[in-house]
Amino acid sequence: MTKKDDPFFVGYLRTPPALRGFLWIVVAGLIVLSVGLSLWIGTTQDDPGPGALRFDYGRQTVKGVIELTPLPILHVTEGTERVPTGRTIMMSGQGKNGVIARPAAKQGQLVEASGVVLERGALDMMQLRGGNNGLKALDGSASIPTTEDLGRWKLAGEICDGKCLAGAMRPGRGLAHKACANLCILGGVPPVFVSSQPVEGSEFLMISGPNGSDIPIEIFDAMAQYISAEGRISRHGEVLVFALDPETIEVLP
């Protein structure tokens, strides 16, 4: 039989003093266990590298000329300390959206671009503000740098969406990474080939279809896998474009 004065917990009454010490020990133990488990899980993850949305830079507003590759890139003609004149950058919109549908995103258009910089090594991108606040047409004109053909290459590496890779999210692996990247690229975010060996000093190459055509549908199946592929590489300002031939895609072990 339970003694009349034994402590007994009732949810709608105050906790009996005799049980408070025990409950504090249980709560403290759960906190320590949760922190330890979180730290252990963190140590098992790959280092995401230095990529980041550089909110610490503040909003950057630059002027430049649009080139379609076929997705738009920006050759900066009037820059800032963080995005200097002469830099060539890829662009994305908010969320999983690109900028190809914006009226100002057309070949040879002089524009003002405003947004947040994303950086991962030599990979530069700007996440634009919404509407005309992010990309608006300007009067005047500017020349697009001459395209340099670097010939046909066979590369090994991985296809990623450029925004998450540049620092919007921690690059991942497997099915979840593949689905996320496919949604970004379907929305118009530039796809990037991450080469296992640098090409002309860069391991990041923007992807197009053969002869500068639209993104081939085959890359969606090849996303987030280690592959080899062939195609012509051309230099557009500071950006290398890999005109990937989808028939040459091969999944590597």
C-alpha positions as CSV (number, residue, x, y, z in Angstrom):
1,M,0.0,0.0,0.0
2,T,1.2,3.5,-0.8
3,K,1.8,5.6,2.2
4,K,-0.6,8.6,2.6
5,D,2.3,11.1,2.5
6,D,4.2,9.7,-0.6
7,P,4.6,12.4,-3.3
8,F,2.3,12.0,-6.2
9,F,2.4,14.1,-9.5
10,V,-0.9,15.5,-10.7
11,G,-0.7,17.5,-13.9
12,Y,-3.1,20.3,-12.9
13,L,-1.5,20.7,-9.4
14,R,1.8,22.2,-8.4
15,T,4.7,19.7,-8.5
16,P,5.3,18.2,-5.1
17,P,8.6,19.5,-3.5
18,A,9.9,16.0,-3.1
19,L,9.7,15.4,-6.9
20,R,11.2,18.7,-8.1
21,G,14.9,17.6,-7.6
22,F,14.3,14.4,-9.6
23,L,12.6,16.4,-12.5
24,W,15.4,18.9,-12.6
25,I,17.9,16.0,-13.0
26,V,15.8,14.5,-15.8
27,V,15.5,17.9,-17.6
28,A,19.2,18.6,-17.3
29,G,20.1,15.1,-18.6
30,L,17.8,15.6,-21.6
31,I,19.4,18.9,-22.4
32,V,23.0,17.5,-22.2
33,L,21.9,14.5,-24.3
34,S,20.4,16.8,-27.0
35,V,23.4,19.0,-27.2
36,G,25.8,16.0,-27.3
37,L,23.7,14.3,-30.0
38,S,23.6,17.6,-32.1
39,L,27.4,18.0,-31.8
40,W,27.9,14.4,-32.9
41,I,25.6,14.7,-35.9
42,G,27.4,17.9,-36.9
43,T,30.8,16.2,-36.8
44,T,29.6,13.5,-39.3
45,Q,28.7,16.1,-42.0
46,D,30.9,17.2,-44.8
47,D,32.5,20.7,-44.5
48,P,30.2,23.0,-46.6
49,G,33.2,25.2,-47.5
50,P,33.3,29.0,-47.5
51,G,30.2,29.6,-49.6
52,A,27.7,32.1,-48.1
53,L,25.1,34.7,-48.7
54,R,27.1,37.8,-47.8
55,F,24.6,39.8,-45.9
56,D,27.6,41.3,-44.1
57,Y,28.5,43.1,-47.4
58,G,25.2,44.9,-47.4
59,R,23.0,45.4,-50.5
60,Q,25.1,45.9,-53.6
61,T,23.9,48.0,-56.6
62,V,25.9,47.8,-59.8
63,K,25.4,48.7,-63.5
64,G,26.3,46.4,-66.4
65,V,25.3,44.8,-69.6
66,I,23.3,41.6,-70.0
67,E,24.6,38.6,-72.0
68,L,22.4,35.5,-72.6
69,T,24.3,32.2,-72.5
70,P,21.3,31.3,-72.8
71,L,20.6,32.2,-69.2
72,P,21.6,35.9,-68.4
73,I,24.9,36.9,-66.9
74,L,26.0,40.4,-66.1
75,H,29.2,42.1,-67.2
76,V,29.7,44.9,-64.6
77,T,30.5,48.3,-66.1
78,E,30.1,50.3,-62.8
79,G,30.8,48.3,-59.7
80,T,31.3,48.6,-56.0
81,E,34.1,47.6,-53.7
82,R,32.6,44.1,-53.3
83,V,31.5,43.7,-57.0
84,P,34.2,45.6,-58.9
85,T,34.0,47.0,-62.4
86,G,34.9,44.3,-64.9
87,R,33.5,41.4,-62.9
88,T,31.1,39.0,-64.6
89,I,28.5,37.5,-62.3
90,M,25.6,35.0,-62.5
91,M,22.2,36.1,-61.2
92,S,19.2,34.6,-59.5
93,G,15.9,35.8,-58.1
94,Q,14.4,35.2,-54.7
95,G,13.8,31.6,-53.7
96,K,14.1,29.0,-56.4
97,N,13.8,31.5,-59.3
98,G,16.0,32.8,-62.0
99,V,15.9,36.2,-63.8
100,I,15.3,35.1,-67.4
101,A,11.7,36.1,-67.3
102,R,12.4,39.7,-66.2
103,P,11.8,42.3,-69.0
104,A,15.3,43.8,-68.6
105,A,17.0,40.4,-68.9
106,K,17.7,40.6,-72.6
107,Q,20.8,40.4,-74.7
108,G,22.8,43.6,-74.8
109,Q,20.6,45.5,-72.3
110,L,22.3,48.0,-70.0
111,V,20.8,47.5,-66.6
112,E,21.1,48.4,-62.9
113,A,21.2,45.3,-60.7
114,S,20.7,45.3,-56.9
115,G,20.8,42.5,-54.4
116,V,22.8,40.3,-52.1
117,V,26.1,38.7,-53.1
118,L,26.7,35.0,-52.9
119,E,30.3,33.7,-53.0
120,R,32.0,30.4,-53.0
121,G,35.7,30.7,-54.1
122,A,35.7,32.0,-57.7
123,L,31.9,31.5,-58.1
124,D,30.1,34.8,-57.8
125,M,26.3,35.3,-58.0
126,M,23.9,38.1,-57.0
127,Q,20.4,37.3,-55.6
128,L,18.4,40.2,-57.0
129,R,15.7,42.1,-55.2
130,G,12.2,41.7,-56.5
131,G,10.9,43.5,-59.6
132,N,12.5,46.7,-60.9
133,N,14.2,47.2,-57.6
134,G,16.4,44.2,-58.5
135,L,16.9,44.6,-62.2
136,K,15.8,47.6,-64.3
137,A,16.7,48.8,-67.8
138,L,18.9,51.9,-68.3
139,D,19.3,54.2,-71.2
140,G,22.6,53.9,-73.1
141,S,24.6,50.9,-74.3
142,A,27.7,49.0,-73.4
143,S,29.6,46.3,-75.3
144,I,29.6,42.6,-74.4
145,P,33.1,41.2,-74.1
146,T,34.2,39.0,-77.0
147,T,33.6,35.3,-76.5
148,E,36.7,33.1,-76.4
149,D,36.3,29.6,-77.7
150,L,38.4,27.2,-75.6
151,G,37.7,24.1,-77.6
152,R,36.1,20.8,-76.8
153,W,36.6,19.2,-73.4
154,K,35.7,16.0,-71.5
155,L,35.2,16.8,-67.8
156,A,34.4,14.7,-64.7
157,G,32.4,16.3,-61.9
158,E,28.9,17.1,-60.6
159,I,26.1,19.2,-61.9
160,C,24.6,21.5,-59.2
161,D,22.3,24.5,-59.1
162,G,24.5,27.6,-58.9
163,K,22.6,29.4,-56.2
164,C,22.7,26.7,-53.5
165,L,26.3,25.9,-54.5
166,A,27.3,29.6,-54.2
167,G,26.1,29.7,-50.6
168,A,22.3,30.0,-50.4
169,M,22.3,26.5,-48.8
170,R,24.7,23.9,-47.6
171,P,25.4,21.7,-50.6
172,G,24.1,18.2,-49.9
173,R,24.2,14.8,-51.4
174,G,21.7,12.2,-52.5
175,L,18.0,12.3,-53.4
176,A,17.1,15.4,-51.4
177,H,19.9,17.4,-52.9
178,K,18.9,16.2,-56.4
179,A,15.3,17.2,-56.0
180,C,16.2,20.6,-54.6
181,A,18.7,21.3,-57.4
182,N,16.2,20.2,-60.1
183,L,13.5,22.6,-58.7
184,C,16.0,25.5,-58.7
185,I,17.1,24.9,-62.3
186,L,13.5,24.4,-63.5
187,G,12.8,27.8,-61.9
188,G,15.6,29.4,-64.0
189,V,18.6,29.3,-61.5
190,P,21.8,28.8,-63.5
191,P,23.2,25.2,-63.4
192,V,26.9,24.9,-62.7
193,F,29.3,22.0,-63.5
194,V,31.7,21.5,-60.6
195,S,34.8,20.0,-62.3
196,S,37.1,17.6,-60.5
197,Q,40.0,19.4,-62.2
198,P,40.3,23.2,-62.8
199,V,39.6,24.4,-66.3
200,E,41.6,27.5,-67.2
201,G,41.9,28.1,-63.5
202,S,38.3,27.6,-62.5
203,E,36.4,24.6,-61.2
204,F,33.0,26.1,-61.7
205,L,31.4,26.3,-65.2
206,M,28.0,27.5,-66.1
207,I,26.1,25.0,-68.2
208,S,24.3,25.4,-71.5
209,G,23.1,23.0,-74.2
210,P,25.1,22.3,-77.4
211,N,25.9,25.5,-79.3
212,G,24.6,27.7,-76.5
213,S,21.1,26.3,-76.7
214,D,18.7,25.9,-73.7
215,I,19.6,23.6,-70.8
216,P,19.2,20.0,-72.0
217,I,16.6,18.0,-70.1
218,E,19.0,15.1,-69.6
219,I,20.9,17.1,-67.0
220,F,18.0,16.6,-64.5
221,D,18.6,12.9,-64.4
222,A,22.4,13.4,-64.1
223,M,22.1,15.9,-61.3
224,A,23.9,15.2,-58.0
225,Q,25.8,12.3,-59.4
226,Y,29.5,12.0,-60.2
227,I,29.5,12.0,-64.0
228,S,31.7,12.6,-67.1
229,A,30.5,14.7,-70.0
230,E,31.8,16.3,-73.1
231,G,31.2,19.7,-74.7
232,R,32.7,23.0,-75.9
233,I,33.9,25.5,-73.3
234,S,33.9,29.2,-74.0
235,R,34.9,32.2,-71.9
236,H,32.3,35.0,-71.4
237,G,34.1,37.7,-69.5
238,E,35.1,35.9,-66.2
239,V,32.5,33.2,-66.6
240,L,33.3,29.8,-68.3
241,V,30.3,28.3,-70.1
242,F,30.3,24.5,-70.7
243,A,28.0,23.7,-73.7
244,L,27.3,20.2,-72.5
245,D,26.5,17.5,-75.1
246,P,23.8,15.4,-73.3
247,E,24.6,12.3,-75.4
248,T,28.0,12.1,-73.7
249,I,26.8,12.0,-70.1
250,E,28.1,9.0,-68.3
251,V,27.6,8.2,-64.6
252,L,30.9,7.3,-63.0
253,P,31.5,4.8,-60.1
